[in-house]
Amino acid sequence: MGRNRLPVMGAVLSVALMFVLVAVTGCVPVKPSESNFKTPVVTLDHVEVANYWGWYYYSKKIEPTKGPAADRGAPLVLAFVFDVTNPNEYPVEMETFKFTVAFEEFELNTVNTYETMWVPAGKTSQYRVIAVFDARTSLLSLGVTGGFKLKEKNIGLMEQLEAWWTGIASFSFPIYVKEGTAGFSADGISAVSAFSGVFPQ
């Protein structure tokens, strides 16, 4: 009776060993290489108003209650939320992130971040970038890059800024992400992903 069990037990052990080997083999991670590296995809998910102080602007002719007189305007803080999708079978590291922000067709700010983020294999992670605008800097930028366009629209610099600052709560105008680039790497393999977007769509 014991002798008959030995072949059966041997067969069972062989099958079990085979399953273990398959499982172990399936868990071996894929090594990054030039041939299998796929560039991750970055898309703009949405934009949020992170901080808002309303609309105001005053010149250096106005005597402040405290501090030196200067040309100053209301700040506006926006949060840009991106989806970062890793199509690879291994994690990738996002090392650099850069994009330009335009309100309507007018470019106002270029944002750079250098915080690294790992994106798991086959997953999508969200990346939040804070961008700060203020009325004074935006006024100067708008005057340099958008003067002729504003004349075509028959609207002044201050009028345009006020329309944006007062309309941001309802996103009454499109906000564009332009010329975006994100740098990725995995075990010495690197690539740059280009992206753009608009909110609201």
C-alpha positions as CSV (number, residue, x, y, z in Angstrom):
1,M,0.0,0.0,0.0
2,G,2.8,2.4,0.9
3,R,4.6,1.5,-2.3
4,N,1.6,2.5,-4.4
5,R,1.5,5.9,-2.7
6,L,5.0,6.8,-3.7
7,P,4.4,7.3,-7.4
8,V,1.2,9.3,-6.7
9,M,3.0,11.6,-4.2
10,G,5.9,12.0,-6.6
11,A,3.5,13.1,-9.3
12,V,1.7,15.6,-7.0
13,L,5.1,17.1,-5.9
14,S,6.1,17.4,-9.5
15,V,2.9,19.3,-10.4
16,A,3.2,21.5,-7.4
17,L,6.8,22.3,-8.2
18,M,5.8,23.2,-11.7
19,F,3.2,25.7,-10.5
20,V,5.8,27.2,-8.1
21,L,8.2,27.7,-11.0
22,V,5.6,29.2,-13.2
23,A,4.5,31.6,-10.5
24,V,8.1,32.6,-9.7
25,T,8.9,33.1,-13.4
26,G,5.8,35.2,-13.8
27,C,6.9,37.5,-11.0
28,V,10.4,38.2,-12.4
29,P,10.3,42.0,-13.4
30,V,10.9,43.1,-16.9
31,K,14.2,44.9,-17.2
32,P,14.0,48.3,-18.9
33,S,15.7,48.5,-22.3
34,E,15.7,50.7,-25.4
35,S,13.6,48.3,-27.2
36,N,10.8,47.9,-24.7
37,F,10.7,51.4,-23.2
38,K,7.4,53.2,-24.0
39,T,7.1,56.9,-23.4
40,P,4.6,57.7,-20.6
41,V,1.6,59.9,-21.4
42,V,0.7,63.2,-19.7
43,T,-2.7,64.7,-19.9
44,L,-4.3,67.6,-18.2
45,D,-7.2,66.4,-16.0
46,H,-8.5,69.7,-14.6
47,V,-7.6,73.1,-13.1
48,E,-8.6,74.3,-9.7
49,V,-8.5,77.7,-8.0
50,A,-6.2,77.0,-5.0
51,N,-6.3,80.5,-3.5
52,Y,-8.3,83.6,-4.4
53,W,-8.3,87.1,-3.0
54,G,-10.6,88.8,-5.5
55,W,-9.6,91.6,-7.9
56,Y,-7.6,94.7,-7.0
57,Y,-4.8,96.8,-8.4
58,Y,-3.1,99.9,-7.1
59,S,-0.1,102.0,-8.2
60,K,2.9,103.2,-6.3
61,K,1.2,106.6,-6.0
62,I,-1.1,105.1,-3.4
63,E,0.3,105.3,0.2
64,P,-0.1,101.9,1.8
65,T,-1.0,101.5,5.5
66,K,2.2,99.4,6.0
67,G,5.2,98.8,3.8
68,P,6.7,100.7,0.8
69,A,4.6,102.1,-2.0
70,A,4.7,100.0,-5.2
71,D,2.7,98.8,-8.1
72,R,0.8,95.8,-6.9
73,G,-2.1,93.6,-7.9
74,A,-4.2,90.7,-6.6
75,P,-2.5,87.3,-6.6
76,L,-4.2,84.2,-8.1
77,V,-3.1,80.7,-7.3
78,L,-4.1,77.9,-9.6
79,A,-3.6,74.1,-9.2
80,F,-3.1,72.1,-12.4
81,V,-3.8,68.4,-12.0
82,F,-2.3,66.1,-14.6
83,D,-2.8,62.3,-15.2
84,V,0.6,60.6,-15.8
85,T,0.2,57.1,-17.4
86,N,3.0,54.6,-17.4
87,P,2.4,52.0,-20.2
88,N,5.5,50.0,-19.3
89,E,5.8,46.7,-17.4
90,Y,8.1,48.4,-14.8
91,P,8.1,51.6,-12.8
92,V,9.4,54.9,-14.3
93,E,10.6,58.0,-12.6
94,M,9.4,61.4,-13.6
95,E,12.3,63.9,-13.1
96,T,11.3,67.2,-14.8
97,F,8.1,68.9,-15.6
98,K,7.5,72.1,-17.5
99,F,4.7,73.9,-19.3
100,T,3.4,77.4,-20.3
101,V,0.1,78.7,-19.2
102,A,-2.1,80.9,-21.4
103,F,-5.4,82.6,-20.5
104,E,-7.3,82.5,-23.7
105,E,-4.6,83.0,-26.4
106,F,-2.4,85.1,-24.1
107,E,0.7,83.5,-22.5
108,L,1.2,84.6,-18.9
109,N,3.5,82.2,-17.1
110,T,5.9,79.3,-17.5
111,V,6.0,76.7,-14.7
112,N,8.9,74.4,-13.9
113,T,8.9,71.6,-11.2
114,Y,11.7,69.3,-10.3
115,E,10.1,67.0,-7.7
116,T,10.6,63.4,-8.7
117,M,7.7,61.0,-8.8
118,W,7.6,57.3,-9.4
119,V,4.7,55.9,-11.5
120,P,4.0,52.2,-11.0
121,A,4.0,49.8,-13.9
122,G,0.8,50.0,-16.0
123,K,-0.7,52.6,-13.7
124,T,-1.8,56.2,-13.8
125,S,-0.8,58.7,-11.1
126,Q,-2.0,62.2,-10.6
127,Y,0.5,65.1,-10.4
128,R,-0.5,68.5,-8.9
129,V,1.4,71.6,-9.9
130,I,0.8,75.0,-8.2
131,A,1.1,78.1,-10.4
132,V,1.1,81.6,-8.9
133,F,-0.1,84.6,-10.9
134,D,-0.3,88.2,-9.8
135,A,-2.0,91.1,-11.5
136,R,1.2,93.3,-11.7
137,T,3.4,90.6,-13.3
138,S,0.5,89.5,-15.6
139,L,0.0,93.1,-16.6
140,L,3.6,93.4,-17.7
141,S,3.6,90.1,-19.5
142,L,0.3,90.9,-21.2
143,G,1.6,94.3,-22.4
144,V,4.7,92.7,-23.9
145,T,3.2,89.7,-25.6
146,G,-0.5,90.6,-26.2
147,G,-0.7,94.3,-26.9
148,F,-1.6,94.0,-30.6
149,K,-4.1,91.2,-29.9
150,L,-5.8,93.3,-27.2
151,K,-6.1,96.2,-29.7
152,E,-7.7,93.8,-32.1
153,K,-10.2,92.8,-29.4
154,N,-10.7,96.5,-28.6
155,I,-10.0,95.9,-24.9
156,G,-7.5,97.5,-22.5
157,L,-4.9,95.7,-20.3
158,M,-6.7,96.4,-17.1
159,E,-10.1,95.4,-18.5
160,Q,-8.7,92.1,-19.7
161,L,-7.1,91.3,-16.4
162,E,-10.2,92.2,-14.4
163,A,-12.3,90.0,-16.7
164,W,-9.9,87.0,-16.0
165,W,-9.6,87.6,-12.2
166,T,-13.4,88.0,-11.8
167,G,-14.3,85.2,-14.2
168,I,-11.9,82.6,-12.8
169,A,-14.4,81.2,-10.2
170,S,-16.7,79.9,-13.0
171,F,-13.9,79.3,-15.5
172,S,-15.6,81.6,-18.0
173,F,-12.6,81.6,-20.3
174,P,-10.3,78.7,-21.5
175,I,-7.0,78.1,-19.7
176,Y,-4.4,76.5,-22.0
177,V,-1.4,74.3,-21.1
178,K,1.1,74.7,-23.9
179,E,4.6,73.4,-24.8
180,G,4.6,70.9,-22.0
181,T,7.5,68.5,-21.5
182,A,8.0,65.8,-18.9
183,G,11.3,63.9,-18.5
184,F,11.1,60.2,-17.5
185,S,13.7,57.6,-16.8
186,A,14.0,53.9,-15.9
187,D,17.3,52.1,-15.2
188,G,19.3,54.5,-17.4
189,I,16.7,54.6,-20.2
190,S,15.2,58.1,-20.6
191,A,12.6,59.9,-22.7
192,V,10.7,63.1,-22.9
193,S,6.9,63.3,-23.2
194,A,5.3,66.3,-24.9
195,F,1.8,67.4,-23.7
196,S,-0.8,70.2,-24.0
197,G,-4.3,70.7,-22.9
198,V,-7.2,73.1,-22.2
199,F,-9.6,73.6,-19.3
200,P,-12.5,73.7,-19.4
201,Q,-12.9,71.6,-22.5
